[in-house]
């Protein structure tokens, strides 16, 4: 499966905004995420494409507070594209992007009631200590040798 991460620009940002719907109750609206990315210099804000069709959005990169961590700040696959393996493959590729930049520590979070995302995070090796920040469980993945 070919997944591409495409920078947002004047030609595609509105399509990305429209991927989000009120059914995405656990996900910050893409419009807000795209706006926030403008104020975080380390954030990489990308549309997720499969076979030249936009299916989702993610914001990731070096954590603003922990220079040793690669953070996945936002991640969403639009409802009609879920349960096709796109989310799993996109997460794997985002982690690999971090590894190629030398990161071994990964962090993210998800809504306490978002069991689908919690399961997806577990599949790529994240775990939680059930710490809550801003109403979400924090998730960690540490690949540093013991």
N, C-alpha and C positions, 0 to 999 in steps of 0.2 A: 504494500500500500504506500503510495507516494503522498506524503504530507509536506506542504510548503508553508512557511511562515513569511507573510508579506507585510512590509511596512505600510502603515496607513498614510493615505495622501488625499488630496482634494477629490480624487476620482473614486475612492472606495470607502471612505470613512462613514458615509451615510448608510451604505449597505450593511456595514458592521453594526451600526447603531440599531438597525432594524432586525438584526438576528435575535436580539433580546426581546422577550415578551413577558407579560405579567405572570405567565406560567413558570418563569424562571425565578421563583420566589427566594431561592437561596443564593442567588448570584447578583452582585452589584450590577446595575444597568451599564451596558457598554459605553453609553454616552459619558457617564460619570468617570469610568475608568480611563477613557481616552483623554478626557480633560485633566484628570489627576496626573497622568503620565507626563504632561507638559511641565510639571513642577518637581519631578523627581529625576535628576540627571542620570541616574544609573538604570532607570527603568527602560526596558525594551518592550514596546507596545506593538503587537502584531496580530493581524488577521490570520486565521488558520484556514488553509485551502486543501481540498482533496480533489484531484482531477480538475483543477481550475474552477472549482465551485467553493465559495466561501461557506464554511461550516461552523466557525467559531472564532473566539478571540482569546488572547492571553497577554498578560503583562508579567514579565519576569526579569531577572538580572541580579547583579550583586545587591545584597541587602543593604538598605540605606543605613542601618544601625550596626551591622555586623559584617565587616569587610571579608570575613572568612566564609560567609554563607551565600549560597545562590538561592534566591527567594522566588517562589511562584506566587505573585501577589494576586493575580486574577486568572481565572481559567473557566471558560465556558464553551460548550458545544451546544448549538441551537437544537431545540427539541426534536425537530424532524430528522436530525442526523444522529441522534443518540442510539446507543445499543448496536452500533455497527463496527465498533473497534477503533473509531477515530480518536476518541478521548484517550484511550490507553496508548495508542501509538504516538499521539501528540505529546503526552506526558513523558514518554520514554525519550523522545527527541529533545524536549526541553531539558531534561536531566543530562543528556549527552552533551548538549551545548555548554552546560555548566562544567561538566568534566573536562571538555576540551579547553576551557579557560582555567583549569587547575583547581576547581572547587571539588571538595569532598564532603562538604556539609550542605545539606539542602533543607529548606524550611518552607512551610505553607500553612494554610488554615482553611477550615471549611465550617459551615453552619452546623451547629450541634445536631440538628434534625436531618441533615443532608446525608442520609445513609448511602446513597448511590456514589457520591464523591468519596466518602470514607472508604468504601469498598475498593474503588478505583485506586486511591492512594495506597492502600494495603497491597494491591497487586504489583505496584512498582517499588515496594519496599519501605514505604513510610510507616511510622508508628506514632502513636500519641500517648501522652501521659495524662490526658484529659485536663490539661491546663486550658483555661478559657481566657481569651483576650478579645475584646470588642464583640462578645457574643458568639465567638467561634472557637472550636477546638484547634489548638496548635498541633502541627504534625512535623516530625523530624525524620531525616534520613542521613545517617552518618556513615560515610564510606572510608573513613580514616582507618589505616591498619591499627590493629590493637597492640 
